[in-house]
Amino acid sequence: MVSEDAFVFLNVSRAVTSRASWNDPAVEKLWLYNLHYFDDLNAEGAVNRRQWHTRLIDRWIEESPPGYGNGWEPYPSSLRIVNWIKYALGGGELSPRAVASLAVQTRFLRERLEFHLLGNHLLANAKALIFAGAFFEQEEAEEWLDKGFAILRDELPEQILGDGGHFERSPMYHAIILEDLLDIENVCKTFGLQSIIEEAMIDKMRNWLAAMSHPDGEIAFFNDAAFGIAPNPAELDGYAERLNHRPRIGQSDGVLRLAESGYIRLQQRDAVLLVDAAPVGPSYLPGHAHADTLSFELSLQGQRVMVNSGTSCYGSGSERQRQRGTAAHNTLVIDGQDSSEVWGGFRVARRARVRSVHIAEEARGVRVEASQDGYRRLRGRNVHRRSWLLDDHSMEIEDEVTGPFDRAEIRFHLHPEISVPEASATRASLKLRGGGLLELAVQGGRLHVAQTTWHPRFGVSMPNSCLVVVLTAPKVKTFIKWGENR
């Protein structure tokens, strides 16, 4: 909130000056959702904007009548209910009219829980019912509380996997869910309620998030993921420790397989490799999935080198489709097709399945191997096999395609701070931000440099380079060397 009637969401600034502004059809729906969340009530420095907030709450009540518009949909309702209650518990003042509206919002939500969507939406609904049930004292509030806890009891065993990962397999949404569970634990402590969230679950979720983050402290971009939407891992660790959870142990060298969610982390001295050998997501809930099977991200010397392209928009437009597509990720594309058929903004048709995951320590380092069958629907009934061999100063990637194809290419998207001072048909030099150099060479393919975009935040597109390797044989090897062995 940058003034009494102006807001910046998704890196887009707009004024909200009239009743119509809350549901302007010319404005992206996600931006309007953010407007109705009321996150700024509890943001950093919010105490200095209390007068703005008081008037904004009054405006919302006046200009968003019950049941009308975006703000009364279950998801924004859930976030707003929590934010108004946090505001009140943190020293903000809710007028009697606002308290009455809060009760009406909760009653309305209670009859519209998102069982048809499930996933993170239903958990957000449950959280709102728990907050409202704790905040109010009437008999009706007991039912809200019971319903919220009942949803958690049913959903958490399914949504939180054995390795601690959230089953939608998005590091961003995982972080959102982790904050939700910490908030629920916090409000239970505040009101003397018994929390049903086990400490071991929180600790596993923290460890999973750390494993799926880079040395720069931020999340990897697998499936829908961007910075600035959820708290970062360090902020969530700090929150957990304030609630008396034990400090988390840092990442160590070696291999970590997150077996239930399907990701693999390899760490060797200055190198961190994150591998996607995961299923698309829950079979009934693939909405935040990308066609990124057998993709990876790589950090060296504390900075990102090879990156998936991230997420800058939702909706059903062509840019959303492109960002979800295989070509926006560090993996193989056959005949211009996606490995999983992403469509409609939040839909997936035929999906790649990962087969034969194998991890082995070799004399030269650690090798990870896997295959995926997403291209078997094509006329060549193709299967993509990939292996990574990582040691202290190099990485070797081997890609093999079974079955005929017209064109296959491997894409390596570089972080915007990585430059390509030299490139030929078989080799390229990469320069890190601090001046360090990497050498990349390919066998079985022709290399060229393309220009594309990286999307670290919603509403943000940054130019970056992409190394494209066009296969000239069914098998191609990519060698990357740095440091002493370069």
Number of C-alpha atoms within 10 A of each C-alpha: 19 13 10 15 14 12 19 15 16 17 13 11 12 15 13 14 11 11 13 12 16 21 19 15 10 7 12 13 15 16 18 20 22 19 23 22 20 24 17 20 27 16 12 8 10 17 16 9 16 17 12 16 22 16 12 16 19 14 13 17 14 11 15 18 12 14 13 11 14 20 25 21 18 24 24 22 25 29 20 25 25 24 20 25 22 18 23 17 14 12 10 19 16 19 13 9 11 17 16 11 18 22 18 14 21 23 16 17 23 20 9 15 21 20 12 9 12 16 24 21 19 22 25 26 29 29 26 30 30 25 27 26 23 21 19 16 10 10 9 12 21 17 15 23 21 15 18 24 20 13 17 21 13 10 17 16 11 14 21 22 20 17 17 22 29 29 24 27 26 24 26 27 22 24 24 19 22 26 20 18 23 17 19 21 20 18 21 17 13 12 11 10 12 9 15 14 16 10 14 11 20 19 19 18 22 23 20 21 26 24 24 25 19 21 18 11 13 20 23 26 24 33 30 22 28 26 19 13 14 20 17 19 20 14 12 19 22 14 17 25 13 12 14 10 15 12 12 15 8 8 13 12 13 14 19 16 16 20 15 16 24 19 23 21 21 25 21 19 14 17 24 26 21 22 22 22 28 23 24 28 21 15 10 10 17 22 21 22 27 32 27 28 32 26 23 25 24 24 20 22 17 14 20 23 23 23 24 30 30 27 26 22 22 19 14 13 12 12 15 18 20 16 25 29 24 29 26 27 31 26 24 30 22 23 12 14 17 25 29 25 19 24 19 13 19 18 15 21 10 13 23 25 17 21 17 11 15 11 18 12 13 11 7 12 17 19 20 20 20 18 23 23 19 23 27 16 15 15 10 15 15 20 20 27 21 23 20 22 21 24 20 17 19 22 22 18 18 17 21 19 23 15 15 14 15 9 12 20 21 24 24 26 29 28 25 19 15 21 18 17 10 12 17 12 14 16 18 21 17 21 18 18 16 10 10 12 19 21 19 21 19 21 18 17 23 17 23 16 19 13 12 16 20 23 22 19 19 20 14 17 16 13 14 19 20 25 21 21 24 20 25 14 12 16 17 22 18 20 16 21 19 19 15 8 11 12
